Amino acid sequence: MQPGGQPDMQQIMKQAQQMQEQLQKAQQEIQSATVEGSAGSGLVKVVMTGGGELQSIEIDPKAVDPDDVETLQDLIIAAVRDGSREASELAQKAMGPLAGGMGGLGLPGM
């Protein structure tokens, strides 16, 4: 802070730029990372990007019962939800230090 209690705007802008660069880097890392979700003790597995884009689905042949398609559908939904949860956790971990936003710069009311 400068004398008189006023924040140094140049320093604040520098910190904001650094924070923006860190945020962009974290977002890129999240998008390029992959996570796996599964259901039914691994009978159905999905691979998703950190951004939540579905990349692949693997279904164990034991999960395929022509007389019970509904269970397989439920397993797929559960695996995708698990993958989405994993992607969200990955994003939280990567963005955690940046989650303070502008408040981390010591700006009042932010």
Backbone as XML, in Angstrom:
<?xml version="1.0"?>
<chain id="A" units="angstrom">
  <residue number="1" name="MET">
    <atom name="N" x="0.835" y="-1.181" z="0.000"/>
    <atom name="CA" x="0.000" y="0.000" z="0.000"/>
    <atom name="C" x="0.877" y="1.239" z="0.000"/>
  </residue>
  <residue number="2" name="GLN">
    <atom name="N" x="0.369" y="2.234" z="-0.619"/>
    <atom name="CA" x="1.066" y="3.515" z="-0.635"/>
    <atom name="C" x="0.728" y="4.267" z="0.635"/>
  </residue>
  <residue number="3" name="PRO">
    <atom name="N" x="1.524" y="5.318" z="0.906"/>
    <atom name="CA" x="1.188" y="6.134" z="2.084"/>
    <atom name="C" x="-0.238" y="6.642" z="1.987"/>
  </residue>
  <residue number="4" name="GLY">
    <atom name="N" x="-0.902" y="6.698" z="3.088"/>
    <atom name="CA" x="-2.291" y="7.162" z="3.109"/>
    <atom name="C" x="-3.278" y="6.018" z="3.002"/>
  </residue>
  <residue number="5" name="GLY">
    <atom name="N" x="-2.789" y="4.768" z="2.910"/>
    <atom name="CA" x="-3.678" y="3.624" z="2.902"/>
    <atom name="C" x="-4.270" y="3.274" z="1.552"/>
  </residue>
  <residue number="6" name="GLN">
    <atom name="N" x="-3.858" y="3.942" z="0.473"/>
    <atom name="CA" x="-4.392" y="3.632" z="-0.848"/>
    <atom name="C" x="-3.617" y="2.452" z="-1.447"/>
  </residue>
  <residue number="7" name="PRO">
    <atom name="N" x="-4.315" y="1.500" z="-2.065"/>
    <atom name="CA" x="-3.616" y="0.368" z="-2.676"/>
    <atom name="C" x="-2.817" y="0.829" z="-3.895"/>
  </residue>
  <residue number="8" name="ASP">
    <atom name="N" x="-1.712" y="0.168" z="-4.153"/>
    <atom name="CA" x="-0.881" y="0.434" z="-5.317"/>
    <atom name="C" x="-1.549" y="-0.233" z="-6.523"/>
  </residue>
  <residue number="9" name="MET">
    <atom name="N" x="-2.170" y="0.552" z="-7.377"/>
    <atom name="CA" x="-2.944" y="0.017" z="-8.507"/>
    <atom name="C" x="-2.060" y="-0.780" z="-9.470"/>
  </residue>
  <residue number="10" name="GLN">
    <atom name="N" x="-0.812" y="-0.355" z="-9.652"/>
    <atom name="CA" x="0.081" y="-1.087" z="-10.542"/>
    <atom name="C" x="0.339" y="-2.484" z="-9.982"/>
  </residue>
  <residue number="11" name="GLN">
    <atom name="N" x="0.548" y="-2.577" z="-8.684"/>
    <atom name="CA" x="0.773" y="-3.876" z="-8.043"/>
    <atom name="C" x="-0.488" y="-4.742" z="-8.134"/>
  </residue>
  <residue number="12" name="ILE">
    <atom name="N" x="-1.630" y="-4.142" z="-7.927"/>
    <atom name="CA" x="-2.893" y="-4.881" z="-8.008"/>
    <atom name="C" x="-3.103" y="-5.412" z="-9.418"/>
  </residue>
  <residue number="13" name="MET">
    <atom name="N" x="-2.825" y="-4.599" z="-10.424"/>
    <atom name="CA" x="-2.989" y="-5.045" z="-11.819"/>
    <atom name="C" x="-2.017" y="-6.171" z="-12.142"/>
  </residue>
  <residue number="14" name="LYS">
    <atom name="N" x="-0.799" y="-6.086" z="-11.616"/>
    <atom name="CA" x="0.187" y="-7.138" z="-11.835"/>
    <atom name="C" x="-0.287" y="-8.450" z="-11.205"/>
  </residue>
  <residue number="15" name="GLN">
    <atom name="N" x="-0.798" y="-8.370" z="-9.985"/>
    <atom name="CA" x="-1.309" y="-9.564" z="-9.307"/>
    <atom name="C" x="-2.511" y="-10.140" z="-10.054"/>
  </residue>
  <residue number="16" name="ALA">
    <atom name="N" x="-3.380" y="-9.272" z="-10.554"/>
    <atom name="CA" x="-4.552" y="-9.735" z="-11.299"/>
    <atom name="C" x="-4.128" y="-10.445" z="-12.577"/>
  </residue>
  <residue number="17" name="GLN">
    <atom name="N" x="-3.117" y="-9.922" z="-13.254"/>
    <atom name="CA" x="-2.628" y="-10.553" z="-14.477"/>
    <atom name="C" x="-2.011" y="-11.918" z="-14.168"/>
  </residue>
  <residue number="18" name="GLN">
    <atom name="N" x="-1.237" y="-11.990" z="-13.088"/>
    <atom name="CA" x="-0.649" y="-13.269" z="-12.701"/>
    <atom name="C" x="-1.734" y="-14.288" z="-12.364"/>
  </residue>
  <residue number="19" name="MET">
    <atom name="N" x="-2.756" y="-13.831" z="-11.660"/>
    <atom name="CA" x="-3.856" y="-14.718" z="-11.304"/>
    <atom name="C" x="-4.576" y="-15.212" z="-12.561"/>
  </residue>
  <residue number="20" name="GLN">
    <atom name="N" x="-4.778" y="-14.342" z="-13.518"/>
    <atom name="CA" x="-5.448" y="-14.718" z="-14.767"/>
    <atom name="C" x="-4.613" y="-15.752" z="-15.517"/>
  </residue>
  <residue number="21" name="GLU">
    <atom name="N" x="-3.298" y="-15.568" z="-15.549"/>
    <atom name="CA" x="-2.424" y="-16.532" z="-16.216"/>
    <atom name="C" x="-2.478" y="-17.891" z="-15.520"/>
  </residue>
  <residue number="22" name="GLN">
    <atom name="N" x="-2.485" y="-17.885" z="-14.199"/>
    <atom name="CA" x="-2.578" y="-19.134" z="-13.444"/>
    <atom name="C" x="-3.915" y="-19.822" z="-13.698"/>
  </residue>
  <residue number="23" name="LEU">
    <atom name="N" x="-4.969" y="-19.041" z="-13.772"/>
    <atom name="CA" x="-6.300" y="-19.573" z="-14.032"/>
    <atom name="C" x="-6.357" y="-20.225" z="-15.406"/>
  </residue>
  <residue number="24" name="GLN">
    <atom name="N" x="-5.813" y="-19.563" z="-16.417"/>
    <atom name="CA" x="-5.809" y="-20.120" z="-17.767"/>
    <atom name="C" x="-5.002" y="-21.414" z="-17.823"/>
  </residue>
  <residue number="25" name="LYS">
    <atom name="N" x="-3.857" y="-21.423" z="-17.148"/>
    <atom name="CA" x="-3.028" y="-22.628" z="-17.120"/>
    <atom name="C" x="-3.780" y="-23.782" z="-16.453"/>
  </residue>
  <residue number="26" name="ALA">
    <atom name="N" x="-4.430" y="-23.495" z="-15.325"/>
    <atom name="CA" x="-5.191" y="-24.529" z="-14.619"/>
    <atom name="C" x="-6.326" y="-25.053" z="-15.489"/>
  </residue>
  <residue number="27" name="GLN">
    <atom name="N" x="-7.011" y="-24.163" z="-16.206"/>
    <atom name="CA" x="-8.106" y="-24.588" z="-17.077"/>
    <atom name="C" x="-7.594" y="-25.480" z="-18.202"/>
  </residue>
  <residue number="28" name="GLN">
    <atom name="N" x="-6.445" y="-25.148" z="-18.768"/>
    <atom name="CA" x="-5.867" y="-25.980" z="-19.826"/>
    <atom name="C" x="-5.483" y="-27.355" z="-19.297"/>
  </residue>
  <residue number="29" name="GLU">
    <atom name="N" x="-4.919" y="-27.384" z="-18.099"/>
    <atom name="CA" x="-4.546" y="-28.668" z="-17.494"/>
    <atom name="C" x="-5.774" y="-29.525" z="-17.236"/>
  </residue>
  <residue number="30" name="ILE">
    <atom name="N" x="-6.846" y="-28.908" z="-16.780"/>
    <atom name="CA" x="-8.092" y="-29.641" z="-16.527"/>
    <atom name="C" x="-8.623" y="-30.232" z="-17.819"/>
  </residue>
  <residue number="31" name="GLN">
    <atom name="N" x="-8.654" y="-29.430" z="-18.885"/>
    <atom name="CA" x="-9.196" y="-29.889" z="-20.160"/>
    <atom name="C" x="-8.392" y="-31.053" z="-20.744"/>
  </residue>
  <residue number="32" name="SER">
    <atom name="N" x="-7.066" y="-31.059" z="-20.525"/>
    <atom name="CA" x="-6.238" y="-32.108" z="-21.109"/>
    <atom name="C" x="-6.154" y="-33.356" z="-20.229"/>
  </residue>
  <residue number="33" name="ALA">
    <atom name="N" x="-6.544" y="-33.249" z="-18.974"/>
    <atom name="CA" x="-6.503" y="-34.397" z="-18.067"/>
    <atom name="C" x="-7.679" y="-35.337" z="-18.347"/>
  </residue>
  <residue number="34" name="THR">
    <atom name="N" x="-7.524" y="-36.586" z="-17.971"/>
    <atom name="CA" x="-8.633" y="-37.537" z="-18.086"/>
    <atom name="C" x="-8.910" y="-38.141" z="-16.715"/>
  </residue>
  <residue number="35" name="VAL">
    <atom name="N" x="-10.160" y="-38.510" z="-16.523"/>
    <atom name="CA" x="-10.595" y="-39.178" z="-15.305"/>
    <atom name="C" x="-11.396" y="-40.405" z="-15.700"/>
  </residue>
  <residue number="36" name="GLU">
    <atom name="N" x="-11.515" y="-41.340" z="-14.771"/>
    <atom name="CA" x="-12.279" y="-42.555" z="-15.032"/>
    <atom name="C" x="-13.407" y="-42.662" z="-14.026"/>
  </residue>
  <residue number="37" name="GLY">
    <atom name="N" x="-14.553" y="-43.054" z="-14.512"/>
    <atom name="CA" x="-15.687" y="-43.353" z="-13.657"/>
    <atom name="C" x="-16.077" y="-44.802" z="-13.866"/>
  </residue>
  <residue number="38" name="SER">
    <atom name="N" x="-16.673" y="-45.407" z="-12.848"/>
    <atom name="CA" x="-17.081" y="-46.803" z="-13.006"/>
    <atom name="C" x="-18.331" y="-47.076" z="-12.191"/>
  </residue>
  <residue number="39" name="ALA">
    <atom name="N" x="-18.956" y="-48.183" z="-12.521"/>
    <atom name="CA" x="-20.157" y="-48.625" z="-11.810"/>
    <atom name="C" x="-20.218" y="-50.144" z="-11.864"/>
  </residue>
  <residue number="40" name="GLY">
    <atom name="N" x="-20.988" y="-50.699" z="-10.945"/>
    <atom name="CA" x="-21.174" y="-52.149" z="-10.922"/>
    <atom name="C" x="-19.874" y="-52.887" z="-10.682"/>
  </residue>
  <residue number="41" name="SER">
    <atom name="N" x="-19.077" y="-52.403" z="-9.747"/>
    <atom name="CA" x="-17.775" y="-53.017" z="-9.426"/>
    <atom name="C" x="-16.901" y="-53.142" z="-10.667"/>
  </residue>
  <residue number="42" name="GLY">
    <atom name="N" x="-16.950" y="-52.122" z="-11.510"/>
    <atom name="CA" x="-16.104" y="-52.094" z="-12.695"/>
    <atom name="C" x="-16.713" y="-52.725" z="-13.934"/>
  </residue>
  <residue number="43" name="LEU">
    <atom name="N" x="-17.977" y="-53.138" z="-13.873"/>
    <atom name="CA" x="-18.606" y="-53.725" z="-15.060"/>
    <atom name="C" x="-18.746" y="-52.695" z="-16.183"/>
  </residue>
  <residue number="44" name="VAL">
    <atom name="N" x="-18.928" y="-51.439" z="-15.808"/>
    <atom name="CA" x="-18.997" y="-50.361" z="-16.785"/>
    <atom name="C" x="-17.997" y="-49.298" z="-16.363"/>
  </residue>
  <residue number="45" name="LYS">
    <atom name="N" x="-17.117" y="-48.911" z="-17.308"/>
    <atom name="CA" x="-16.127" y="-47.884" z="-17.048"/>
    <atom name="C" x="-16.223" y="-46.828" z="-18.140"/>
  </residue>
  <residue number="46" name="VAL">
    <atom name="N" x="-16.032" y="-45.581" z="-17.739"/>
    <atom name="CA" x="-15.999" y="-44.486" z="-18.702"/>
    <atom name="C" x="-14.721" y="-43.683" z="-18.485"/>
  </residue>
  <residue number="47" name="VAL">
    <atom name="N" x="-14.247" y="-43.093" z="-19.560"/>
    <atom name="CA" x="-13.132" y="-42.161" z="-19.493"/>
    <atom name="C" x="-13.660" y="-40.829" z="-19.988"/>
  </residue>
  <residue number="48" name="MET">
    <atom name="N" x="-13.384" y="-39.777" z="-19.196"/>
    <atom name="CA" x="-13.851" y="-38.436" z="-19.530"/>
    <atom name="C" x="-12.690" y="-37.464" z="-19.402"/>
  </residue>
  <residue number="49" name="THR">
    <atom name="N" x="-12.798" y="-36.341" z="-20.108"/>
    <atom name="CA" x="-11.815" y="-35.281" z="-19.912"/>
    <atom name="C" x="-12.149" y="-34.572" z="-18.612"/>
  </residue>
  <residue number="50" name="GLY">
    <atom name="N" x="-11.214" y="-33.799" z="-18.118"/>
    <atom name="CA" x="-11.457" y="-33.006" z="-16.931"/>
    <atom name="C" x="-12.584" y="-32.013" z="-17.139"/>
  </residue>
  <residue number="51" name="GLY">
    <atom name="N" x="-12.836" y="-31.664" z="-18.400"/>
    <atom name="CA" x="-13.928" y="-30.762" z="-18.734"/>
    <atom name="C" x="-15.269" y="-31.460" z="-18.840"/>
  </residue>
  <residue number="52" name="GLY">
    <atom name="N" x="-15.293" y="-32.775" z="-18.658"/>
    <atom name="CA" x="-16.548" y="-33.514" z="-18.658"/>
    <atom name="C" x="-16.944" y="-34.124" z="-19.993"/>
  </residue>
  <residue number="53" name="GLU">
    <atom name="N" x="-16.053" y="-34.092" z="-20.976"/>
    <atom name="CA" x="-16.371" y="-34.686" z="-22.277"/>
    <atom name="C" x="-16.118" y="-36.192" z="-22.227"/>
  </residue>
  <residue number="54" name="LEU">
    <atom name="N" x="-17.129" y="-36.964" z="-22.591"/>
    <atom name="CA" x="-17.034" y="-38.421" z="-22.584"/>
    <atom name="C" x="-16.106" y="-38.871" z="-23.708"/>
  </residue>
  <residue number="55" name="GLN">
    <atom name="N" x="-15.086" y="-39.657" z="-23.369"/>
    <atom name="CA" x="-14.108" y="-40.128" z="-24.346"/>
    <atom name="C" x="-14.349" y="-41.583" z="-24.753"/>
  </residue>
  <residue number="56" name="SER">
    <atom name="N" x="-14.662" y="-42.422" z="-23.775"/>
    <atom name="CA" x="-14.872" y="-43.837" z="-24.094"/>
    <atom name="C" x="-15.725" y="-44.502" z="-23.022"/>
  </residue>
  <residue number="57" name="ILE">
    <atom name="N" x="-16.344" y="-45.607" z="-23.436"/>
    <atom name="CA" x="-17.119" y="-46.447" z="-22.516"/>
    <atom name="C" x="-16.645" y="-47.877" z="-22.715"/>
  </residue>
  <residue number="58" name="GLU">
    <atom name="N" x="-16.396" y="-48.558" z="-21.608"/>
    <atom name="CA" x="-16.004" y="-49.962" z="-21.648"/>
    <atom name="C" x="-17.049" y="-50.754" z="-20.868"/>
  </residue>
  <residue number="59" name="ILE">
    <atom name="N" x="-17.627" y="-51.765" z="-21.514"/>
    <atom name="CA" x="-18.666" y="-52.572" z="-20.871"/>
    <atom name="C" x="-18.194" y="-54.017" z="-20.821"/>
  </residue>
  <residue number="60" name="ASP">
    <atom name="N" x="-18.114" y="-54.549" z="-19.630"/>
    <atom name="CA" x="-17.740" y="-55.942" z="-19.441"/>
    <atom name="C" x="-18.875" y="-56.806" z="-20.003"/>
  </residue>
  <residue number="61" name="PRO">
    <atom name="N" x="-18.556" y="-57.833" z="-20.769"/>
    <atom name="CA" x="-19.604" y="-58.693" z="-21.336"/>
    <atom name="C" x="-20.549" y="-59.286" z="-20.292"/>
  </residue>
  <residue number="62" name="LYS">
    <atom name="N" x="-20.070" y="-59.432" z="-19.048"/>
    <atom name="CA" x="-20.934" y="-59.970" z="-17.982"/>
    <atom name="C" x="-22.102" y="-59.028" z="-17.686"/>
  </residue>
  <residue number="63" name="ALA">
    <atom name="N" x="-21.953" y="-57.751" z="-18.051"/>
    <atom name="CA" x="-23.013" y="-56.775" z="-17.775"/>
    <atom name="C" x="-24.103" y="-56.800" z="-18.840"/>
  </residue>
  <residue number="64" name="VAL">
    <atom name="N" x="-23.862" y="-57.527" z="-19.924"/>
    <atom name="CA" x="-24.816" y="-57.528" z="-21.033"/>
    <atom name="C" x="-25.767" y="-58.719" z="-20.895"/>
  </residue>
  <residue number="65" name="ASP">
    <atom name="N" x="-26.997" y="-58.417" z="-20.560"/>
    <atom name="CA" x="-28.055" y="-59.420" z="-20.453"/>
    <atom name="C" x="-29.209" y="-58.933" z="-21.316"/>
  </residue>
  <residue number="66" name="PRO">
    <atom name="N" x="-29.457" y="-59.593" z="-22.452"/>
    <atom name="CA" x="-30.520" y="-59.137" z="-23.356"/>
    <atom name="C" x="-31.891" y="-59.038" z="-22.679"/>
  </residue>
  <residue number="67" name="ASP">
    <atom name="N" x="-32.080" y="-59.801" z="-21.608"/>
    <atom name="CA" x="-33.357" y="-59.767" z="-20.906"/>
    <atom name="C" x="-33.404" y="-58.667" z="-19.838"/>
  </residue>
  <residue number="68" name="ASP">
    <atom name="N" x="-32.276" y="-57.983" z="-19.619"/>
    <atom name="CA" x="-32.228" y="-56.939" z="-18.589"/>
    <atom name="C" x="-31.392" y="-55.746" z="-19.063"/>
  </residue>
  <residue number="69" name="VAL">
    <atom name="N" x="-31.839" y="-55.133" z="-20.124"/>
    <atom name="CA" x="-31.152" y="-53.976" z="-20.689"/>
    <atom name="C" x="-31.204" y="-52.795" z="-19.721"/>
  </residue>
  <residue number="70" name="GLU">
    <atom name="N" x="-32.255" y="-52.716" z="-18.947"/>
    <atom name="CA" x="-32.433" y="-51.601" z="-18.020"/>
    <atom name="C" x="-31.290" y="-51.495" z="-17.008"/>
  </residue>
  <residue number="71" name="THR">
    <atom name="N" x="-30.817" y="-52.621" z="-16.505"/>
    <atom name="CA" x="-29.713" y="-52.601" z="-15.547"/>
    <atom name="C" x="-28.447" y="-52.060" z="-16.200"/>
  </residue>
  <residue number="72" name="LEU">
    <atom name="N" x="-28.186" y="-52.464" z="-17.432"/>
    <atom name="CA" x="-27.023" y="-51.966" z="-18.153"/>
    <atom name="C" x="-27.127" y="-50.451" z="-18.360"/>
  </residue>
  <residue number="73" name="GLN">
    <atom name="N" x="-28.303" y="-49.983" z="-18.716"/>
    <atom name="CA" x="-28.511" y="-48.545" z="-18.887"/>
    <atom name="C" x="-28.230" y="-47.808" z="-17.571"/>
  </residue>
  <residue number="74" name="ASP">
    <atom name="N" x="-28.712" y="-48.356" z="-16.472"/>
    <atom name="CA" x="-28.477" y="-47.742" z="-15.169"/>
    <atom name="C" x="-26.985" y="-47.723" z="-14.822"/>
  </residue>
  <residue number="75" name="LEU">
    <atom name="N" x="-26.282" y="-48.796" z="-15.158"/>
    <atom name="CA" x="-24.843" y="-48.853" z="-14.892"/>
    <atom name="C" x="-24.087" y="-47.800" z="-15.705"/>
  </residue>
  <residue number="76" name="ILE">
    <atom name="N" x="-24.499" y="-47.606" z="-16.943"/>
    <atom name="CA" x="-23.853" y="-46.596" z="-17.789"/>
    <atom name="C" x="-24.082" y="-45.204" z="-17.207"/>
  </residue>
  <residue number="77" name="ILE">
    <atom name="N" x="-25.299" y="-44.929" z="-16.818"/>
    <atom name="CA" x="-25.602" y="-43.622" z="-16.214"/>
    <atom name="C" x="-24.778" y="-43.431" z="-14.941"/>
  </residue>
  <residue number="78" name="ALA">
    <atom name="N" x="-24.707" y="-44.449" z="-14.112"/>
    <atom name="CA" x="-23.947" y="-44.349" z="-12.858"/>
    <atom name="C" x="-22.454" y="-44.134" z="-13.132"/>
  </residue>
  <residue number="79" name="ALA">
    <atom name="N" x="-21.920" y="-44.801" z="-14.139"/>
    <atom name="CA" x="-20.501" y="-44.636" z="-14.473"/>
    <atom name="C" x="-20.216" y="-43.226" z="-14.991"/>
  </residue>
  <residue number="80" name="VAL">
    <atom name="N" x="-21.115" y="-42.700" z="-15.811"/>
    <atom name="CA" x="-20.935" y="-41.338" z="-16.322"/>
    <atom name="C" x="-21.028" y="-40.330" z="-15.171"/>
  </residue>
  <residue number="81" name="ARG">
    <atom name="N" x="-21.962" y="-40.546" z="-14.265"/>
    <atom name="CA" x="-22.060" y="-39.650" z="-13.107"/>
    <atom name="C" x="-20.795" y="-39.718" z="-12.259"/>
  </residue>
  <residue number="82" name="ASP">
    <atom name="N" x="-20.253" y="-40.907" z="-12.090"/>
    <atom name="CA" x="-19.022" y="-41.062" z="-11.321"/>
    <atom name="C" x="-17.870" y="-40.337" z="-12.019"/>
  </residue>
  <residue number="83" name="GLY">
    <atom name="N" x="-17.802" y="-40.465" z="-13.330"/>
    <atom name="CA" x="-16.773" y="-39.757" z="-14.089"/>
    <atom name="C" x="-16.932" y="-38.252" z="-13.981"/>
  </residue>
  <residue number="84" name="SER">
    <atom name="N" x="-18.161" y="-37.779" z="-14.030"/>
    <atom name="CA" x="-18.417" y="-36.344" z="-13.890"/>
    <atom name="C" x="-18.004" y="-35.842" z="-12.513"/>
  </residue>
  <residue number="85" name="ARG">
    <atom name="N" x="-18.269" y="-36.645" z="-11.492"/>
    <atom name="CA" x="-17.857" y="-36.280" z="-10.139"/>
    <atom name="C" x="-16.343" y="-36.204" z="-10.049"/>
  </residue>
  <residue number="86" name="GLU">
    <atom name="N" x="-15.669" y="-37.168" z="-10.662"/>
    <atom name="CA" x="-14.206" y="-37.166" z="-10.663"/>
    <atom name="C" x="-13.672" y="-35.923" z="-11.384"/>
  </residue>
  <residue number="87" name="ALA">
    <atom name="N" x="-14.313" y="-35.569" z="-12.504"/>
    <atom name="CA" x="-13.890" y="-34.371" z="-13.247"/>
    <atom name="C" x="-14.097" y="-33.116" z="-12.409"/>
  </residue>
  <residue number="88" name="SER">
    <atom name="N" x="-15.202" y="-33.054" z="-11.681"/>
    <atom name="CA" x="-15.463" y="-31.900" z="-10.817"/>
    <atom name="C" x="-14.431" y="-31.809" z="-9.697"/>
  </residue>
  <residue number="89" name="GLU">
    <atom name="N" x="-14.081" y="-32.943" z="-9.111"/>
    <atom name="CA" x="-13.074" y="-32.949" z="-8.056"/>
    <atom name="C" x="-11.716" y="-32.515" z="-8.593"/>
  </residue>
  <residue number="90" name="LEU">
    <atom name="N" x="-11.398" y="-32.968" z="-9.802"/>
    <atom name="CA" x="-10.144" y="-32.568" z="-10.436"/>
    <atom name="C" x="-10.119" y="-31.053" z="-10.631"/>
  </residue>
  <residue number="91" name="ALA">
    <atom name="N" x="-11.223" y="-30.505" z="-11.113"/>
    <atom name="CA" x="-11.307" y="-29.059" z="-11.329"/>
    <atom name="C" x="-11.182" y="-28.311" z="-10.009"/>
  </residue>
  <residue number="92" name="GLN">
    <atom name="N" x="-11.827" y="-28.811" z="-8.964"/>
    <atom name="CA" x="-11.744" y="-28.156" z="-7.653"/>
    <atom name="C" x="-10.317" y="-28.142" z="-7.134"/>
  </residue>
  <residue number="93" name="LYS">
    <atom name="N" x="-9.615" y="-29.263" z="-7.305"/>
    <atom name="CA" x="-8.230" y="-29.336" z="-6.833"/>
    <atom name="C" x="-7.350" y="-28.368" z="-7.621"/>
  </residue>
  <residue number="94" name="ALA">
    <atom name="N" x="-7.542" y="-28.341" z="-8.931"/>
    <atom name="CA" x="-6.707" y="-27.486" z="-9.772"/>
    <atom name="C" x="-7.009" y="-26.012" z="-9.562"/>
  </residue>
  <residue number="95" name="MET">
    <atom name="N" x="-8.266" y="-25.687" z="-9.323"/>
    <atom name="CA" x="-8.672" y="-24.294" z="-9.206"/>
    <atom name="C" x="-8.699" y="-23.828" z="-7.749"/>
  </residue>
  <residue number="96" name="GLY">
    <atom name="N" x="-8.569" y="-24.744" z="-6.815"/>
    <atom name="CA" x="-8.659" y="-24.405" z="-5.404"/>
    <atom name="C" x="-7.851" y="-23.191" z="-4.989"/>
  </residue>
  <residue number="97" name="PRO">
    <atom name="N" x="-6.552" y="-23.158" z="-5.311"/>
    <atom name="CA" x="-5.759" y="-22.002" z="-4.896"/>
    <atom name="C" x="-6.228" y="-20.703" z="-5.550"/>
  </residue>
  <residue number="98" name="LEU">
    <atom name="N" x="-6.902" y="-20.817" z="-6.676"/>
    <atom name="CA" x="-7.346" y="-19.623" z="-7.397"/>
    <atom name="C" x="-8.770" y="-19.237" z="-7.041"/>
  </residue>
  <residue number="99" name="ALA">
    <atom name="N" x="-9.430" y="-20.073" z="-6.255"/>
    <atom name="CA" x="-10.848" y="-19.849" z="-5.953"/>
    <atom name="C" x="-11.087" y="-18.600" z="-5.111"/>
  </residue>
  <residue number="100" name="GLY">
    <atom name="N" x="-10.040" y="-18.104" z="-4.474"/>
    <atom name="CA" x="-10.186" y="-16.898" z="-3.667"/>
    <atom name="C" x="-10.518" y="-15.680" z="-4.504"/>
  </residue>
  <residue number="101" name="GLY">
    <atom name="N" x="-10.257" y="-15.785" z="-5.825"/>
    <atom name="CA" x="-10.579" y="-14.677" z="-6.717"/>
    <atom name="C" x="-9.842" y="-13.411" z="-6.342"/>
  </residue>
  <residue number="102" name="MET">
    <atom name="N" x="-10.443" y="-12.292" z="-6.609"/>
    <atom name="CA" x="-9.837" y="-11.003" z="-6.363"/>
    <atom name="C" x="-9.678" y="-10.732" z="-4.875"/>
  </residue>
  <residue number="103" name="GLY">
    <atom name="N" x="-10.440" y="-11.441" z="-4.055"/>
    <atom name="CA" x="-10.304" y="-11.270" z="-2.622"/>
    <atom name="C" x="-8.898" y="-11.619" z="-2.172"/>
  </residue>
  <residue number="104" name="GLY">
    <atom name="N" x="-8.229" y="-12.521" z="-2.919"/>
    <atom name="CA" x="-6.864" y="-12.880" z="-2.614"/>
    <atom name="C" x="-5.892" y="-11.744" z="-2.842"/>
  </residue>
  <residue number="105" name="LEU">
    <atom name="N" x="-6.333" y="-10.708" z="-3.554"/>
    <atom name="CA" x="-5.476" y="-9.552" z="-3.791"/>
    <atom name="C" x="-5.583" y="-8.535" z="-2.672"/>
  </residue>
  <residue number="106" name="GLY">
    <atom name="N" x="-6.432" y="-8.816" z="-1.712"/>
    <atom name="CA" x="-6.604" y="-7.882" z="-0.608"/>
    <atom name="C" x="-7.520" y="-6.730" z="-0.930"/>
  </residue>
  <residue number="107" name="LEU">
    <atom name="N" x="-8.373" y="-6.918" z="-1.931"/>
    <atom name="CA" x="-9.293" y="-5.857" z="-2.277"/>
    <atom name="C" x="-10.541" y="-5.943" z="-1.401"/>
  </residue>
  <residue number="108" name="PRO">
    <atom name="N" x="-10.906" y="-4.888" z="-0.761"/>
    <atom name="CA" x="-12.075" y="-4.941" z="0.104"/>
    <atom name="C" x="-13.352" y="-5.181" z="-0.697"/>
  </residue>
  <residue number="109" name="GLY">
    <atom name="N" x="-14.220" y="-5.980" z="-0.117"/>
    <atom name="CA" x="-15.530" y="-6.210" z="-0.731"/>
    <atom name="C" x="-15.521" y="-7.180" z="-1.878"/>
  </residue>
  <residue number="110" name="MET">
    <atom name="N" x="-14.400" y="-7.838" z="-2.127"/>
    <atom name="CA" x="-14.347" y="-8.789" z="-3.243"/>
    <atom name="C" x="-14.083" y="-10.165" z="-2.707"/>
  </residue>
</chain>
